[in-house]
Amino acid sequence: MIHPLAYIHPEARIAPNVSIDPFVSIHRDVEVGEGTWIGSNAVIMDGARIGENCKIFPGAVISAPPQDLKYKGEPSTVLIGNNTTIREFVTLNRGTELDKNTTTIGENCLLMAYVHVAHDCIIGNNVIIVNSVQLAGHIEIQDFAFIGGTSAVHQFVKIGTHAMVSGGSLVRKDVPPFTKAGRDPLAYCGINTIGLRRRGFSNEKINEIQEIYRHVYLKGLNNSDALDVIELEVPPSKERDEILDFIRTSERGIMRGSLN
């Protein structure tokens, strides 16, 4: 299942049942899990840790050195979880020792063609990143988030769980969990109702999340006052506490409310 025209360093750790097409290049400090397929002309560089049953399409470059002038060649990694698909010409840069020392892609993710993920990013599980999205360094994207095509995300931004970012967006502020983000400049466009229903959220839970964001975005309160009101008026729940914690710990500040 390994084509004779592929180059694999003799010290690379390749599990059984891995399929490697011609003209693939795999460097020394690489691990590839069982059942993974690597398409022609993909380059897997030092520090790549690829899980089981992944699909890496032709032309992808995994674990290239970070495009960071502070990087001095120190060892670092890219971690890719099981069942993740990396489409054509995706570029994933490994981490730097000044931050996490690793770039992490979770399980069951789909990174479509020409996506770039810079150093020290953390991408959760079940995330979809559409064609040509560009992620700067130190970004965190939480589970089940969806990033529309050709969007660009500023360094250190956080995008919350189940959030949806419209295609072509410039994301300079944090996007809270369960929300939809769109328009220019980026603004709150409601909650990701369709996505939440597809993932089994009840109507009661969706209404609870909507009520929380009415306090944050639609009642003229500043963030501090809105969070105080939410704690007083909305019963505790996993989703409520996740939203409160996300907004309180936001370092860049959250995206603005709807624009007329």
C-alpha positions in Angstrom: 0.0 0.0 0.0 3.1 2.2 -0.1 4.0 3.2 -3.7 7.6 2.6 -4.6 7.9 6.2 -6.0 7.1 7.6 -2.5 10.0 8.8 -0.4 9.7 7.8 3.3 12.6 8.4 5.7 13.6 5.1 7.2 13.1 6.4 10.8 9.5 7.7 10.1 6.9 5.7 12.1 4.3 4.4 9.7 1.5 2.2 11.1 0.1 -0.8 9.3 -2.6 -0.4 6.6 -1.4 3.1 5.7 -1.8 3.9 2.0 0.8 6.3 0.5 0.6 7.3 -3.2 3.5 8.1 -5.5 5.7 11.2 -5.0 4.7 11.7 -1.4 7.6 12.9 0.8 7.7 11.9 4.5 10.5 13.2 6.7 12.2 11.6 9.6 10.3 12.7 12.7 6.8 11.7 11.5 4.1 9.4 12.9 1.2 8.2 10.8 -1.7 6.2 12.3 -3.4 3.1 11.0 -5.8 3.4 8.0 -4.6 6.8 6.9 -4.3 7.7 3.2 -1.8 10.2 1.9 -2.3 11.4 -1.7 0.3 12.2 -4.3 2.7 15.1 -3.9 1.8 15.6 -0.2 4.8 16.6 2.0 4.8 15.5 5.6 7.6 17.3 7.5 9.3 16.7 10.8 7.0 17.0 13.8 3.8 15.7 12.1 1.7 13.4 14.3 -1.2 12.1 12.2 -4.0 10.0 13.7 -5.9 7.0 12.4 -8.1 6.9 9.3 -7.1 10.4 8.1 -7.2 11.5 4.5 -4.6 13.8 3.2 -5.1 15.0 -0.3 -2.5 15.8 -3.0 -0.4 18.8 -2.5 -1.0 19.3 1.2 2.0 20.4 3.3 1.9 19.2 6.9 4.1 20.5 9.7 6.2 23.0 7.8 8.2 25.4 10.0 6.2 28.4 11.2 6.2 31.6 9.3 7.3 33.5 12.4 10.6 35.4 12.5 11.0 34.5 16.2 11.2 30.8 15.3 14.8 29.5 15.5 14.4 25.9 14.4 13.4 24.4 17.8 11.6 21.0 17.6 7.8 21.3 17.6 4.8 19.4 16.3 1.5 19.4 14.4 -1.1 17.0 15.9 -3.9 15.7 13.7 -6.7 13.7 15.3 -8.4 10.6 14.0 -10.8 10.6 11.0 -9.8 14.1 9.9 -9.7 15.1 6.2 -7.1 17.5 4.9 -8.0 18.5 1.3 -5.7 19.7 -1.6 -2.9 22.2 -0.9 -3.8 22.8 2.8 -0.8 24.1 4.7 -0.4 23.4 8.5 2.5 25.0 10.3 3.9 23.5 13.5 4.1 25.3 16.8 6.7 27.5 18.5 8.3 27.1 21.9 7.3 30.7 22.8 3.7 29.5 22.9 2.2 25.9 22.8 5.0 24.3 20.9 2.3 22.5 18.8 -0.5 23.2 16.4 -3.5 20.9 17.1 -6.2 19.7 14.7 -8.9 17.6 16.4 -10.8 14.6 15.4 -13.5 14.3 12.6 -12.5 17.7 11.1 -12.7 18.8 7.5 -10.2 21.4 6.2 -11.1 22.1 2.6 -8.7 23.1 -0.2 -6.1 25.9 0.3 -6.8 26.4 4.0 -3.8 27.7 5.9 -3.4 27.1 9.7 -0.5 29.0 11.2 1.6 28.1 14.2 0.2 27.3 17.7 -3.5 27.2 16.6 -5.9 24.9 18.4 -8.8 23.5 16.3 -11.3 21.3 18.2 -13.3 18.3 17.1 -15.8 18.2 14.3 -14.8 21.6 12.9 -15.4 22.5 9.2 -13.1 25.1 7.6 -14.1 25.9 4.0 -11.9 26.6 1.0 -9.1 29.2 1.3 -9.7 30.2 4.9 -6.6 31.8 6.4 -5.8 31.4 10.1 -3.1 33.5 11.7 -1.1 32.2 14.7 -2.4 31.4 18.2 -6.1 31.0 17.1 -8.5 28.7 19.0 -11.5 27.2 17.2 -13.8 25.2 19.4 -15.8 22.0 18.7 -18.4 22.0 15.9 -17.5 25.5 14.6 -18.0 26.3 10.9 -15.8 28.9 9.1 -17.0 30.0 5.7 -14.8 30.1 2.6 -12.1 32.8 2.0 -12.5 34.1 5.6 -9.4 35.5 7.3 -9.0 35.2 11.1 -6.7 37.5 13.1 -4.1 36.1 15.5 -5.2 35.2 19.0 -8.9 35.2 18.1 -11.2 32.6 19.6 -14.2 31.1 17.9 -16.7 29.3 20.2 -18.3 25.9 20.0 -21.1 25.5 17.4 -20.4 29.0 16.0 -20.8 29.7 12.3 -18.8 32.4 10.5 -20.1 33.7 7.1 -17.9 33.2 4.0 -15.6 36.1 3.2 -15.5 37.4 6.7 -12.7 39.3 8.4 -12.6 38.0 12.0 -10.8 40.5 14.3 -12.8 39.8 17.5 -13.8 36.7 19.3 -17.0 34.9 18.2 -19.0 33.5 21.1 -20.4 30.0 21.2 -23.6 29.1 19.4 -23.7 32.3 17.4 -23.7 33.3 13.7 -21.3 36.0 12.6 -21.5 37.9 9.3 -21.7 41.3 7.7 -18.8 43.8 7.3 -17.5 44.7 9.9 -18.3 41.4 11.5 -21.3 41.4 13.7 -23.8 39.2 15.6 -26.4 37.7 13.3 -28.4 35.6 15.7 -27.6 32.1 16.9 -26.8 29.1 14.8 -30.3 27.6 15.0 -30.0 25.2 12.1 -26.7 23.8 13.2 -27.9 23.4 16.8 -31.0 21.5 15.6 -28.9 19.2 13.4 -26.8 18.4 16.5 -29.8 17.4 18.6 -30.4 20.6 20.6 -34.1 20.9 21.8 -36.3 23.9 21.0 -36.2 24.7 24.7 -32.4 24.8 24.8 -32.3 26.9 21.7 -34.7 29.3 23.2 -32.6 29.5 26.3 -29.5 30.4 24.3 -31.4 33.0 22.3 -32.6 34.6 25.5 -29.0 34.8 26.8 -27.8 36.6 23.6 -30.7 39.0 23.8 -29.2 40.3 27.0 -25.7 40.5 25.4 -26.6 42.0 22.1 -30.2 43.4 21.9 -31.0 45.2 25.2 -28.4 48.0 25.2 -26.4 46.6 28.0 -22.6 46.7 28.2 -21.0 43.2 28.5 -20.4 43.4 32.3 -24.1 44.4 33.0 -25.4 41.8 30.6 -23.4 39.0 32.3 -24.8 40.1 35.7 -28.3 40.0 34.4 -27.9 36.6 32.8 -26.6 35.2 36.1 -29.6 36.5 37.9 -32.3 35.7 35.4 -31.2 32.6 33.5 -31.0 29.3 35.4 -27.6 27.7 35.5 -26.9 25.2 32.6 -23.9 24.0 30.7 -24.6 26.3 27.8 -25.2 29.4 30.0 -22.0 28.8 31.9 -20.0 28.2 28.7 -21.2 31.5 27.2 -20.5 33.4 30.5 -17.0 32.0 30.7 -16.2 32.6 27.1 -17.2 36.3 27.2 -15.5 36.9 30.6 -12.2 35.4 29.4 -12.1 37.0 26.0 -8.9 38.8 25.6 -9.6 40.5 22.2 -13.3 41.3 23.1 -16.3 39.7 21.4 -17.8 40.8 18.1 -20.2 43.7 18.1 -24.0 43.5 18.0 -26.2 43.6 14.9 -25.7 46.6 12.6 -28.7 48.3 10.9 
